[in-house]
Amino acid sequence: MGDICENLATKYLSKQSYKILDRNYRKKWGEIDIVAKENVSRPHILHFIEVKGMILRKNYVFQYNPEDNIHIWKQKRLWRAIQSWLLEHKVSESIEWQVDVMAIFLDPVNKEAKIRWTKNIILEA
């Protein structure tokens, strides 16, 4: 399901004029699902995007938020992976960056997906 959700997130970002810089950046101490930047209004900000997916069931009421699955240990791993990515890509310290979460809700019955994008979350790392 992870690949499906990440593919949907990538397509959505592309339609929103974002350029995908990296996907599935992995180190033993953490992972980044998507690294992107906006091409139009804010091209100077890097977005490190964590993708969380959920399959909707019939008569399901939203009582759970996939975003809630980003626990403190995940945040620390994400923080370390971001720092590694920035160093590895020789990104200037003057470049702004933020962490976003994209929750993908898959409805297999209607073959639809809904996306909730929470921008600029605060890491407790």
Backbone as XML, in Angstrom:
<?xml version="1.0"?>
<chain id="A" units="angstrom">
  <residue number="1" name="MET">
    <atom name="N" x="0.829" y="-1.196" z="0.000"/>
    <atom name="CA" x="0.000" y="0.000" z="0.000"/>
    <atom name="C" x="0.869" y="1.254" z="0.000"/>
  </residue>
  <residue number="2" name="GLY">
    <atom name="N" x="2.055" y="1.161" z="0.587"/>
    <atom name="CA" x="2.928" y="2.328" z="0.677"/>
    <atom name="C" x="3.303" y="2.894" z="-0.678"/>
  </residue>
  <residue number="3" name="ASP">
    <atom name="N" x="3.653" y="1.994" z="-1.611"/>
    <atom name="CA" x="4.025" y="2.454" z="-2.952"/>
    <atom name="C" x="2.848" y="3.115" z="-3.657"/>
  </residue>
  <residue number="4" name="ILE">
    <atom name="N" x="1.658" y="2.543" z="-3.505"/>
    <atom name="CA" x="0.465" y="3.120" z="-4.136"/>
    <atom name="C" x="0.233" y="4.529" z="-3.607"/>
  </residue>
  <residue number="5" name="CYS">
    <atom name="N" x="0.294" y="4.691" z="-2.306"/>
    <atom name="CA" x="0.052" y="6.006" z="-1.698"/>
    <atom name="C" x="1.132" y="7.014" z="-2.095"/>
  </residue>
  <residue number="6" name="GLU">
    <atom name="N" x="2.378" y="6.566" z="-2.116"/>
    <atom name="CA" x="3.460" y="7.476" z="-2.512"/>
    <atom name="C" x="3.340" y="7.877" z="-3.977"/>
  </residue>
  <residue number="7" name="ASN">
    <atom name="N" x="2.911" y="6.939" z="-4.830"/>
    <atom name="CA" x="2.693" y="7.277" z="-6.236"/>
    <atom name="C" x="1.567" y="8.299" z="-6.393"/>
  </residue>
  <residue number="8" name="LEU">
    <atom name="N" x="0.482" y="8.110" z="-5.644"/>
    <atom name="CA" x="-0.619" y="9.069" z="-5.686"/>
    <atom name="C" x="-0.171" y="10.439" z="-5.187"/>
  </residue>
  <residue number="9" name="ALA">
    <atom name="N" x="0.607" y="10.458" z="-4.113"/>
    <atom name="CA" x="1.111" y="11.725" z="-3.573"/>
    <atom name="C" x="2.004" y="12.429" z="-4.584"/>
  </residue>
  <residue number="10" name="THR">
    <atom name="N" x="2.859" y="11.669" z="-5.255"/>
    <atom name="CA" x="3.763" y="12.241" z="-6.250"/>
    <atom name="C" x="2.979" y="12.834" z="-7.422"/>
  </residue>
  <residue number="11" name="LYS">
    <atom name="N" x="1.973" y="12.119" z="-7.901"/>
    <atom name="CA" x="1.134" y="12.639" z="-8.995"/>
    <atom name="C" x="0.410" y="13.910" z="-8.559"/>
  </residue>
  <residue number="12" name="TYR">
    <atom name="N" x="-0.106" y="13.898" z="-7.351"/>
    <atom name="CA" x="-0.805" y="15.072" z="-6.827"/>
    <atom name="C" x="0.138" y="16.277" z="-6.749"/>
  </residue>
  <residue number="13" name="LEU">
    <atom name="N" x="1.332" y="16.063" z="-6.230"/>
    <atom name="CA" x="2.302" y="17.146" z="-6.126"/>
    <atom name="C" x="2.670" y="17.699" z="-7.498"/>
  </residue>
  <residue number="14" name="SER">
    <atom name="N" x="2.859" y="16.825" z="-8.465"/>
    <atom name="CA" x="3.196" y="17.266" z="-9.817"/>
    <atom name="C" x="2.082" y="18.140" z="-10.401"/>
  </residue>
  <residue number="15" name="LYS">
    <atom name="N" x="0.838" y="17.754" z="-10.153"/>
    <atom name="CA" x="-0.300" y="18.555" z="-10.631"/>
    <atom name="C" x="-0.369" y="19.909" z="-9.934"/>
  </residue>
  <residue number="16" name="GLN">
    <atom name="N" x="0.215" y="19.996" z="-8.743"/>
    <atom name="CA" x="0.221" y="21.251" z="-7.981"/>
    <atom name="C" x="1.483" y="22.068" z="-8.260"/>
  </residue>
  <residue number="17" name="SER">
    <atom name="N" x="2.186" y="21.758" z="-9.320"/>
    <atom name="CA" x="3.407" y="22.467" z="-9.756"/>
    <atom name="C" x="4.592" y="22.261" z="-8.824"/>
  </residue>
  <residue number="18" name="TYR">
    <atom name="N" x="4.696" y="21.070" z="-8.265"/>
    <atom name="CA" x="5.859" y="20.732" z="-7.455"/>
    <atom name="C" x="6.794" y="19.855" z="-8.277"/>
  </residue>
  <residue number="19" name="LYS">
    <atom name="N" x="8.079" y="20.055" z="-8.070"/>
    <atom name="CA" x="9.086" y="19.221" z="-8.712"/>
    <atom name="C" x="9.554" y="18.196" z="-7.687"/>
  </residue>
  <residue number="20" name="ILE">
    <atom name="N" x="9.532" y="16.939" z="-8.062"/>
    <atom name="CA" x="9.978" y="15.867" z="-7.168"/>
    <atom name="C" x="11.496" y="15.765" z="-7.288"/>
  </residue>
  <residue number="21" name="LEU">
    <atom name="N" x="12.180" y="15.981" z="-6.174"/>
    <atom name="CA" x="13.639" y="15.927" z="-6.154"/>
    <atom name="C" x="14.169" y="14.558" z="-5.764"/>
  </residue>
  <residue number="22" name="ASP">
    <atom name="N" x="13.404" y="13.843" z="-4.945"/>
    <atom name="CA" x="13.861" y="12.536" z="-4.461"/>
    <atom name="C" x="12.666" y="11.767" z="-3.918"/>
  </residue>
  <residue number="23" name="ARG">
    <atom name="N" x="12.776" y="10.443" z="-3.981"/>
    <atom name="CA" x="11.757" y="9.567" z="-3.392"/>
    <atom name="C" x="12.451" y="8.434" z="-2.662"/>
  </residue>
  <residue number="24" name="ASN">
    <atom name="N" x="11.851" y="8.028" z="-1.567"/>
    <atom name="CA" x="12.343" y="6.889" z="-0.782"/>
    <atom name="C" x="13.830" y="6.995" z="-0.464"/>
  </residue>
  <residue number="25" name="TYR">
    <atom name="N" x="14.217" y="8.145" z="0.025"/>
    <atom name="CA" x="15.599" y="8.351" z="0.476"/>
    <atom name="C" x="15.757" y="7.591" z="1.784"/>
  </residue>
  <residue number="26" name="ARG">
    <atom name="N" x="16.659" y="6.608" z="1.786"/>
    <atom name="CA" x="16.810" y="5.738" z="2.956"/>
    <atom name="C" x="18.238" y="5.746" z="3.482"/>
  </residue>
  <residue number="27" name="LYS">
    <atom name="N" x="18.303" y="5.822" z="4.779"/>
    <atom name="CA" x="19.533" y="5.599" z="5.524"/>
    <atom name="C" x="19.159" y="4.635" z="6.649"/>
  </residue>
  <residue number="28" name="LYS">
    <atom name="N" x="20.152" y="4.033" z="7.279"/>
    <atom name="CA" x="19.808" y="3.081" z="8.349"/>
    <atom name="C" x="19.148" y="3.781" z="9.531"/>
  </residue>
  <residue number="29" name="TRP">
    <atom name="N" x="19.306" y="5.087" z="9.636"/>
    <atom name="CA" x="18.734" y="5.833" z="10.757"/>
    <atom name="C" x="17.453" y="6.575" z="10.395"/>
  </residue>
  <residue number="30" name="GLY">
    <atom name="N" x="16.942" y="6.403" z="9.177"/>
    <atom name="CA" x="15.684" y="7.068" z="8.843"/>
    <atom name="C" x="15.387" y="7.057" z="7.360"/>
  </residue>
  <residue number="31" name="GLU">
    <atom name="N" x="14.180" y="7.496" z="7.017"/>
    <atom name="CA" x="13.721" y="7.499" z="5.633"/>
    <atom name="C" x="12.873" y="8.738" z="5.371"/>
  </residue>
  <residue number="32" name="ILE">
    <atom name="N" x="12.970" y="9.234" z="4.151"/>
    <atom name="CA" x="12.127" y="10.331" z="3.687"/>
    <atom name="C" x="11.346" y="9.797" z="2.496"/>
  </residue>
  <residue number="33" name="ASP">
    <atom name="N" x="10.019" y="9.913" z="2.536"/>
    <atom name="CA" x="9.196" y="9.395" z="1.440"/>
    <atom name="C" x="9.371" y="10.223" z="0.170"/>
  </residue>
  <residue number="34" name="ILE">
    <atom name="N" x="9.206" y="11.549" z="0.288"/>
    <atom name="CA" x="9.283" y="12.422" z="-0.886"/>
    <atom name="C" x="9.997" y="13.711" z="-0.504"/>
  </residue>
  <residue number="35" name="VAL">
    <atom name="N" x="10.881" y="14.169" z="-1.383"/>
    <atom name="CA" x="11.486" y="15.494" z="-1.264"/>
    <atom name="C" x="11.035" y="16.264" z="-2.507"/>
  </residue>
  <residue number="36" name="ALA">
    <atom name="N" x="10.458" y="17.436" z="-2.294"/>
    <atom name="CA" x="9.928" y="18.200" z="-3.422"/>
    <atom name="C" x="10.128" y="19.694" z="-3.195"/>
  </residue>
  <residue number="37" name="LYS">
    <atom name="N" x="9.969" y="20.447" z="-4.278"/>
    <atom name="CA" x="9.940" y="21.903" z="-4.148"/>
    <atom name="C" x="8.932" y="22.442" z="-5.141"/>
  </residue>
  <residue number="38" name="GLU">
    <atom name="N" x="8.312" y="23.519" z="-4.754"/>
    <atom name="CA" x="7.308" y="24.151" z="-5.596"/>
    <atom name="C" x="8.005" y="24.905" z="-6.718"/>
  </residue>
  <residue number="39" name="ASN">
    <atom name="N" x="7.495" y="24.794" z="-7.903"/>
    <atom name="CA" x="8.113" y="25.451" z="-9.050"/>
    <atom name="C" x="7.677" y="26.899" z="-9.227"/>
  </residue>
  <residue number="40" name="VAL">
    <atom name="N" x="6.533" y="27.262" z="-8.685"/>
    <atom name="CA" x="5.953" y="28.561" z="-9.020"/>
    <atom name="C" x="6.149" y="29.606" z="-7.925"/>
  </residue>
  <residue number="41" name="SER">
    <atom name="N" x="5.326" y="29.583" z="-6.907"/>
    <atom name="CA" x="5.302" y="30.707" z="-5.961"/>
    <atom name="C" x="6.377" y="30.671" z="-4.879"/>
  </residue>
  <residue number="42" name="ARG">
    <atom name="N" x="6.812" y="29.477" z="-4.470"/>
    <atom name="CA" x="7.797" y="29.390" z="-3.390"/>
    <atom name="C" x="8.882" y="28.366" z="-3.722"/>
  </residue>
  <residue number="43" name="PRO">
    <atom name="N" x="9.661" y="28.611" z="-4.781"/>
    <atom name="CA" x="10.645" y="27.606" z="-5.202"/>
    <atom name="C" x="11.861" y="27.499" z="-4.290"/>
  </residue>
  <residue number="44" name="HIS">
    <atom name="N" x="11.969" y="28.382" z="-3.313"/>
    <atom name="CA" x="13.132" y="28.387" z="-2.431"/>
    <atom name="C" x="12.931" y="27.520" z="-1.183"/>
  </residue>
  <residue number="45" name="ILE">
    <atom name="N" x="11.763" y="26.876" z="-1.053"/>
    <atom name="CA" x="11.476" y="26.058" z="0.129"/>
    <atom name="C" x="11.441" y="24.587" z="-0.263"/>
  </residue>
  <residue number="46" name="LEU">
    <atom name="N" x="12.229" y="23.774" z="0.447"/>
    <atom name="CA" x="12.201" y="22.331" z="0.249"/>
    <atom name="C" x="11.120" y="21.729" z="1.137"/>
  </residue>
  <residue number="47" name="HIS">
    <atom name="N" x="10.417" y="20.740" z="0.602"/>
    <atom name="CA" x="9.375" y="20.044" z="1.355"/>
    <atom name="C" x="9.797" y="18.588" z="1.534"/>
  </residue>
  <residue number="48" name="PHE">
    <atom name="N" x="9.923" y="18.170" z="2.773"/>
    <atom name="CA" x="10.186" y="16.777" z="3.103"/>
    <atom name="C" x="8.834" y="16.201" z="3.515"/>
  </residue>
  <residue number="49" name="ILE">
    <atom name="N" x="8.335" y="15.269" z="2.705"/>
    <atom name="CA" x="6.950" y="14.836" z="2.853"/>
    <atom name="C" x="6.871" y="13.388" z="3.312"/>
  </residue>
  <residue number="50" name="GLU">
    <atom name="N" x="6.190" y="13.196" z="4.419"/>
    <atom name="CA" x="5.910" y="11.865" z="4.960"/>
    <atom name="C" x="4.518" y="11.474" z="4.471"/>
  </residue>
  <residue number="51" name="VAL">
    <atom name="N" x="4.412" y="10.309" z="3.854"/>
    <atom name="CA" x="3.140" y="9.842" z="3.302"/>
    <atom name="C" x="2.588" y="8.741" z="4.198"/>
  </residue>
  <residue number="52" name="LYS">
    <atom name="N" x="1.333" y="8.895" z="4.586"/>
    <atom name="CA" x="0.643" y="7.894" z="5.404"/>
    <atom name="C" x="-0.643" y="7.511" z="4.698"/>
  </residue>
  <residue number="53" name="GLY">
    <atom name="N" x="-0.896" y="6.216" z="4.582"/>
    <atom name="CA" x="-2.075" y="5.757" z="3.870"/>
    <atom name="C" x="-3.046" y="5.010" z="4.749"/>
  </residue>
  <residue number="54" name="MET">
    <atom name="N" x="-4.285" y="4.965" z="4.270"/>
    <atom name="CA" x="-5.332" y="4.277" z="5.009"/>
    <atom name="C" x="-6.384" y="3.792" z="4.017"/>
  </residue>
  <residue number="55" name="ILE">
    <atom name="N" x="-6.810" y="2.555" z="4.157"/>
    <atom name="CA" x="-7.886" y="2.028" z="3.321"/>
    <atom name="C" x="-9.199" y="2.258" z="4.046"/>
  </residue>
  <residue number="56" name="LEU">
    <atom name="N" x="-10.125" y="2.911" z="3.354"/>
    <atom name="CA" x="-11.436" y="3.183" z="3.944"/>
    <atom name="C" x="-12.319" y="1.954" z="3.831"/>
  </residue>
  <residue number="57" name="ARG">
    <atom name="N" x="-13.046" y="1.675" z="4.867"/>
    <atom name="CA" x="-13.973" y="0.549" z="4.889"/>
    <atom name="C" x="-15.396" y="1.094" z="4.761"/>
  </residue>
  <residue number="58" name="LYS">
    <atom name="N" x="-16.309" y="0.231" z="4.393"/>
    <atom name="CA" x="-17.707" y="0.637" z="4.266"/>
    <atom name="C" x="-18.226" y="1.138" z="5.613"/>
  </residue>
  <residue number="59" name="ASN">
    <atom name="N" x="-18.935" y="2.236" z="5.583"/>
    <atom name="CA" x="-19.529" y="2.859" z="6.771"/>
    <atom name="C" x="-18.480" y="3.267" z="7.798"/>
  </residue>
  <residue number="60" name="TYR">
    <atom name="N" x="-17.274" y="3.568" z="7.346"/>
    <atom name="CA" x="-16.198" y="3.951" z="8.264"/>
    <atom name="C" x="-16.316" y="5.429" z="8.619"/>
  </residue>
  <residue number="61" name="VAL">
    <atom name="N" x="-16.231" y="5.715" z="9.887"/>
    <atom name="CA" x="-16.240" y="7.094" z="10.356"/>
    <atom name="C" x="-14.803" y="7.443" z="10.726"/>
  </residue>
  <residue number="62" name="PHE">
    <atom name="N" x="-14.344" y="8.644" z="10.324"/>
    <atom name="CA" x="-12.981" y="9.065" z="10.603"/>
    <atom name="C" x="-12.776" y="9.237" z="12.112"/>
  </residue>
  <residue number="63" name="GLN">
    <atom name="N" x="-12.280" y="8.199" z="12.750"/>
    <atom name="CA" x="-11.944" y="8.291" z="14.160"/>
    <atom name="C" x="-10.440" y="8.199" z="14.348"/>
  </residue>
  <residue number="64" name="TYR">
    <atom name="N" x="-9.766" y="7.935" z="13.274"/>
    <atom name="CA" x="-8.327" y="7.754" z="13.306"/>
    <atom name="C" x="-7.711" y="8.618" z="12.227"/>
  </residue>
  <residue number="65" name="ASN">
    <atom name="N" x="-6.651" y="9.293" z="12.559"/>
    <atom name="CA" x="-5.930" y="10.105" z="11.592"/>
    <atom name="C" x="-4.593" y="9.438" z="11.298"/>
  </residue>
  <residue number="66" name="PRO">
    <atom name="N" x="-4.310" y="9.152" z="10.028"/>
    <atom name="CA" x="-3.015" y="8.537" z="9.708"/>
    <atom name="C" x="-1.836" y="9.379" z="10.182"/>
  </residue>
  <residue number="67" name="GLU">
    <atom name="N" x="-2.040" y="10.691" z="10.230"/>
    <atom name="CA" x="-0.976" y="11.587" z="10.679"/>
    <atom name="C" x="-0.559" y="11.304" z="12.119"/>
  </residue>
  <residue number="68" name="ASP">
    <atom name="N" x="-1.490" y="10.755" z="12.899"/>
    <atom name="CA" x="-1.187" y="10.442" z="14.297"/>
    <atom name="C" x="-0.155" y="9.326" z="14.427"/>
  </residue>
  <residue number="69" name="ASN">
    <atom name="N" x="0.126" y="8.636" z="13.330"/>
    <atom name="CA" x="1.084" y="7.542" z="13.337"/>
    <atom name="C" x="2.529" y="8.024" z="13.259"/>
  </residue>
  <residue number="70" name="ILE">
    <atom name="N" x="2.751" y="9.306" z="13.309"/>
    <atom name="CA" x="4.117" y="9.830" z="13.277"/>
    <atom name="C" x="4.542" y="10.087" z="14.724"/>
  </residue>
  <residue number="71" name="HIS">
    <atom name="N" x="4.919" y="9.008" z="15.383"/>
    <atom name="CA" x="5.307" y="9.068" z="16.791"/>
    <atom name="C" x="6.665" y="9.738" z="16.951"/>
  </residue>
  <residue number="72" name="ILE">
    <atom name="N" x="7.041" y="9.994" z="18.174"/>
    <atom name="CA" x="8.280" y="10.710" z="18.472"/>
    <atom name="C" x="9.499" y="9.974" z="17.906"/>
  </residue>
  <residue number="73" name="TRP">
    <atom name="N" x="9.526" y="8.633" z="17.966"/>
    <atom name="CA" x="10.679" y="7.899" z="17.424"/>
    <atom name="C" x="10.745" y="8.069" z="15.912"/>
  </residue>
  <residue number="74" name="LYS">
    <atom name="N" x="9.583" y="8.113" z="15.235"/>
    <atom name="CA" x="9.547" y="8.331" z="13.788"/>
    <atom name="C" x="10.027" y="9.747" z="13.457"/>
  </residue>
  <residue number="75" name="GLN">
    <atom name="N" x="9.641" y="10.708" z="14.270"/>
    <atom name="CA" x="10.060" y="12.091" z="14.057"/>
    <atom name="C" x="11.580" y="12.221" z="14.176"/>
  </residue>
  <residue number="76" name="LYS">
    <atom name="N" x="12.156" y="11.541" z="15.150"/>
    <atom name="CA" x="13.613" y="11.592" z="15.328"/>
    <atom name="C" x="14.331" y="10.966" z="14.140"/>
  </residue>
  <residue number="77" name="ARG">
    <atom name="N" x="13.806" y="9.853" z="13.655"/>
    <atom name="CA" x="14.403" y="9.195" z="12.490"/>
    <atom name="C" x="14.264" y="10.079" z="11.248"/>
  </residue>
  <residue number="78" name="LEU">
    <atom name="N" x="13.118" y="10.716" z="11.110"/>
    <atom name="CA" x="12.892" y="11.619" z="9.986"/>
    <atom name="C" x="13.851" y="12.804" z="10.048"/>
  </residue>
  <residue number="79" name="TRP">
    <atom name="N" x="14.018" y="13.378" z="11.227"/>
    <atom name="CA" x="14.928" y="14.505" z="11.423"/>
    <atom name="C" x="16.358" y="14.137" z="10.995"/>
  </residue>
  <residue number="80" name="ARG">
    <atom name="N" x="16.814" y="12.970" z="11.426"/>
    <atom name="CA" x="18.176" y="12.538" z="11.068"/>
    <atom name="C" x="18.303" y="12.307" z="9.563"/>
  </residue>
  <residue number="81" name="ALA">
    <atom name="N" x="17.278" y="11.737" z="8.950"/>
    <atom name="CA" x="17.311" y="11.505" z="7.504"/>
    <atom name="C" x="17.331" y="12.831" z="6.742"/>
  </residue>
  <residue number="82" name="ILE">
    <atom name="N" x="16.571" y="13.804" z="7.214"/>
    <atom name="CA" x="16.560" y="15.127" z="6.572"/>
    <atom name="C" x="17.939" y="15.765" z="6.660"/>
  </residue>
  <residue number="83" name="GLN">
    <atom name="N" x="18.552" y="15.702" z="7.819"/>
    <atom name="CA" x="19.883" y="16.287" z="7.986"/>
    <atom name="C" x="20.882" y="15.609" z="7.046"/>
  </residue>
  <residue number="84" name="SER">
    <atom name="N" x="20.785" y="14.296" z="6.904"/>
    <atom name="CA" x="21.664" y="13.569" z="5.989"/>
    <atom name="C" x="21.420" y="13.992" z="4.543"/>
  </residue>
  <residue number="85" name="TRP">
    <atom name="N" x="20.149" y="14.123" z="4.166"/>
    <atom name="CA" x="19.814" y="14.518" z="2.792"/>
    <atom name="C" x="20.371" y="15.907" z="2.477"/>
  </residue>
  <residue number="86" name="LEU">
    <atom name="N" x="20.188" y="16.828" z="3.424"/>
    <atom name="CA" x="20.681" y="18.197" z="3.215"/>
    <atom name="C" x="22.197" y="18.221" z="3.044"/>
  </residue>
  <residue number="87" name="LEU">
    <atom name="N" x="22.909" y="17.462" z="3.875"/>
    <atom name="CA" x="24.367" y="17.393" z="3.768"/>
    <atom name="C" x="24.812" y="16.705" z="2.476"/>
  </residue>
  <residue number="88" name="GLU">
    <atom name="N" x="24.179" y="15.599" z="2.175"/>
    <atom name="CA" x="24.548" y="14.831" z="0.993"/>
    <atom name="C" x="24.334" y="15.618" z="-0.308"/>
  </residue>
  <residue number="89" name="HIS">
    <atom name="N" x="23.299" y="16.456" z="-0.322"/>
    <atom name="CA" x="22.982" y="17.248" z="-1.515"/>
    <atom name="C" x="23.573" y="18.655" z="-1.452"/>
  </residue>
  <residue number="90" name="LYS">
    <atom name="N" x="24.418" y="18.885" z="-0.453"/>
    <atom name="CA" x="25.121" y="20.167" z="-0.296"/>
    <atom name="C" x="24.174" y="21.374" z="-0.368"/>
  </residue>
  <residue number="91" name="VAL">
    <atom name="N" x="23.087" y="21.267" z="0.375"/>
    <atom name="CA" x="22.091" y="22.332" z="0.421"/>
    <atom name="C" x="22.580" y="23.419" z="1.376"/>
  </residue>
  <residue number="92" name="SER">
    <atom name="N" x="22.549" y="24.636" z="0.918"/>
    <atom name="CA" x="22.984" y="25.775" z="1.726"/>
    <atom name="C" x="22.122" y="25.895" z="2.978"/>
  </residue>
  <residue number="93" name="GLU">
    <atom name="N" x="22.755" y="26.317" z="4.063"/>
    <atom name="CA" x="22.007" y="26.507" z="5.315"/>
    <atom name="C" x="20.989" y="27.632" z="5.209"/>
  </residue>
  <residue number="94" name="SER">
    <atom name="N" x="21.106" y="28.460" z="4.191"/>
    <atom name="CA" x="20.156" y="29.567" z="4.017"/>
    <atom name="C" x="18.854" y="29.116" z="3.349"/>
  </residue>
  <residue number="95" name="ILE">
    <atom name="N" x="18.842" y="27.905" z="2.816"/>
    <atom name="CA" x="17.635" y="27.384" z="2.163"/>
    <atom name="C" x="16.626" y="26.959" z="3.226"/>
  </residue>
  <residue number="96" name="GLU">
    <atom name="N" x="15.391" y="27.395" z="3.053"/>
    <atom name="CA" x="14.321" y="27.031" z="3.980"/>
    <atom name="C" x="13.797" y="25.639" z="3.632"/>
  </residue>
  <residue number="97" name="TRP">
    <atom name="N" x="13.354" y="24.933" z="4.659"/>
    <atom name="CA" x="12.731" y="23.638" z="4.433"/>
    <atom name="C" x="11.658" y="23.416" z="5.483"/>
  </residue>
  <residue number="98" name="GLN">
    <atom name="N" x="10.755" y="22.506" z="5.163"/>
    <atom name="CA" x="9.682" y="22.180" z="6.093"/>
    <atom name="C" x="9.299" y="20.718" z="5.930"/>
  </residue>
  <residue number="99" name="VAL">
    <atom name="N" x="8.582" y="20.216" z="6.921"/>
    <atom name="CA" x="8.106" y="18.838" z="6.896"/>
    <atom name="C" x="6.592" y="18.880" z="6.737"/>
  </residue>
  <residue number="100" name="ASP">
    <atom name="N" x="6.097" y="18.125" z="5.757"/>
    <atom name="CA" x="4.672" y="18.024" z="5.490"/>
    <atom name="C" x="4.243" y="16.572" z="5.658"/>
  </residue>
  <residue number="101" name="VAL">
    <atom name="N" x="2.961" y="16.366" z="5.892"/>
    <atom name="CA" x="2.392" y="15.022" z="5.957"/>
    <atom name="C" x="1.243" y="14.961" z="4.960"/>
  </residue>
  <residue number="102" name="MET">
    <atom name="N" x="1.273" y="13.933" z="4.128"/>
    <atom name="CA" x="0.159" y="13.699" z="3.206"/>
    <atom name="C" x="-0.530" y="12.407" z="3.629"/>
  </residue>
  <residue number="103" name="ALA">
    <atom name="N" x="-1.781" y="12.538" z="4.030"/>
    <atom name="CA" x="-2.596" y="11.376" z="4.385"/>
    <atom name="C" x="-3.404" y="10.997" z="3.150"/>
  </residue>
  <residue number="104" name="ILE">
    <atom name="N" x="-3.273" y="9.760" z="2.725"/>
    <atom name="CA" x="-3.973" y="9.266" z="1.547"/>
    <atom name="C" x="-5.040" y="8.284" z="2.020"/>
  </residue>
  <residue number="105" name="PHE">
    <atom name="N" x="-6.285" y="8.572" z="1.697"/>
    <atom name="CA" x="-7.408" y="7.721" z="2.071"/>
    <atom name="C" x="-7.885" y="6.987" z="0.820"/>
  </residue>
  <residue number="106" name="LEU">
    <atom name="N" x="-7.669" y="5.680" z="0.776"/>
    <atom name="CA" x="-8.035" y="4.878" z="-0.385"/>
    <atom name="C" x="-9.418" y="4.269" z="-0.189"/>
  </residue>
  <residue number="107" name="ASP">
    <atom name="N" x="-10.261" y="4.438" z="-1.193"/>
    <atom name="CA" x="-11.602" y="3.851" z="-1.196"/>
    <atom name="C" x="-11.637" y="2.812" z="-2.313"/>
  </residue>
  <residue number="108" name="PRO">
    <atom name="N" x="-11.379" y="1.529" z="-1.985"/>
    <atom name="CA" x="-11.309" y="0.509" z="-3.030"/>
    <atom name="C" x="-12.655" y="0.227" z="-3.703"/>
  </residue>
  <residue number="109" name="VAL">
    <atom name="N" x="-13.752" y="0.462" z="-3.015"/>
    <atom name="CA" x="-15.072" y="0.208" z="-3.589"/>
    <atom name="C" x="-15.352" y="1.174" z="-4.736"/>
  </residue>
  <residue number="110" name="ASN">
    <atom name="N" x="-15.134" y="2.461" z="-4.483"/>
    <atom name="CA" x="-15.389" y="3.489" z="-5.498"/>
    <atom name="C" x="-14.156" y="3.811" z="-6.344"/>
  </residue>
  <residue number="111" name="LYS">
    <atom name="N" x="-13.045" y="3.135" z="-6.043"/>
    <atom name="CA" x="-11.778" y="3.353" z="-6.750"/>
    <atom name="C" x="-11.402" y="4.831" z="-6.766"/>
  </residue>
  <residue number="112" name="GLU">
    <atom name="N" x="-11.410" y="5.394" z="-5.579"/>
    <atom name="CA" x="-11.070" y="6.803" z="-5.397"/>
    <atom name="C" x="-10.026" y="6.940" z="-4.303"/>
  </residue>
  <residue number="113" name="ALA">
    <atom name="N" x="-9.376" y="8.083" z="-4.321"/>
    <atom name="CA" x="-8.434" y="8.415" z="-3.248"/>
    <atom name="C" x="-8.652" y="9.866" z="-2.865"/>
  </residue>
  <residue number="114" name="LYS">
    <atom name="N" x="-8.605" y="10.108" z="-1.577"/>
    <atom name="CA" x="-8.678" y="11.479" z="-1.071"/>
    <atom name="C" x="-7.350" y="11.781" z="-0.399"/>
  </residue>
  <residue number="115" name="ILE">
    <atom name="N" x="-6.911" y="13.012" z="-0.553"/>
    <atom name="CA" x="-5.619" y="13.413" z="0.001"/>
    <atom name="C" x="-5.821" y="14.570" z="0.960"/>
  </residue>
  <residue number="116" name="ARG">
    <atom name="N" x="-5.233" y="14.427" z="2.133"/>
    <atom name="CA" x="-5.222" y="15.529" z="3.112"/>
    <atom name="C" x="-3.764" y="15.887" z="3.339"/>
  </residue>
  <residue number="117" name="TRP">
    <atom name="N" x="-3.416" y="17.130" z="3.026"/>
    <atom name="CA" x="-2.036" y="17.593" z="3.084"/>
    <atom name="C" x="-1.893" y="18.576" z="4.234"/>
  </residue>
  <residue number="118" name="THR">
    <atom name="N" x="-1.123" y="18.170" z="5.222"/>
    <atom name="CA" x="-0.839" y="19.030" z="6.363"/>
    <atom name="C" x="0.577" y="19.561" z="6.179"/>
  </residue>
  <residue number="119" name="LYS">
    <atom name="N" x="0.682" y="20.867" z="6.019"/>
    <atom name="CA" x="1.970" y="21.476" z="5.692"/>
    <atom name="C" x="2.667" y="22.022" z="6.943"/>
  </residue>
  <residue number="120" name="ASN">
    <atom name="N" x="3.976" y="21.947" z="6.896"/>
    <atom name="CA" x="4.841" y="22.577" z="7.883"/>
    <atom name="C" x="4.557" y="22.126" z="9.320"/>
  </residue>
  <residue number="121" name="ILE">
    <atom name="N" x="4.599" y="20.825" z="9.524"/>
    <atom name="CA" x="4.391" y="20.317" z="10.881"/>
    <atom name="C" x="5.670" y="20.564" z="11.692"/>
  </residue>
  <residue number="122" name="ILE">
    <atom name="N" x="5.523" y="20.531" z="12.975"/>
    <atom name="CA" x="6.661" y="20.751" z="13.871"/>
    <atom name="C" x="7.148" y="19.394" z="14.361"/>
  </residue>
  <residue number="123" name="LEU">
    <atom name="N" x="8.429" y="19.140" z="14.169"/>
    <atom name="CA" x="9.027" y="17.905" z="14.670"/>
    <atom name="C" x="9.448" y="18.104" z="16.106"/>
  </residue>
  <residue number="124" name="GLU">
    <atom name="N" x="9.252" y="17.099" z="16.908"/>
    <atom name="CA" x="9.670" y="17.136" z="18.311"/>
    <atom name="C" x="10.979" y="16.371" z="18.465"/>
  </residue>
  <residue number="125" name="ALA">
    <atom name="N" x="11.880" y="16.582" z="17.534"/>
    <atom name="CA" x="13.126" y="15.793" z="17.544"/>
    <atom name="C" x="14.127" y="16.359" z="18.446"/>
  </residue>
</chain>
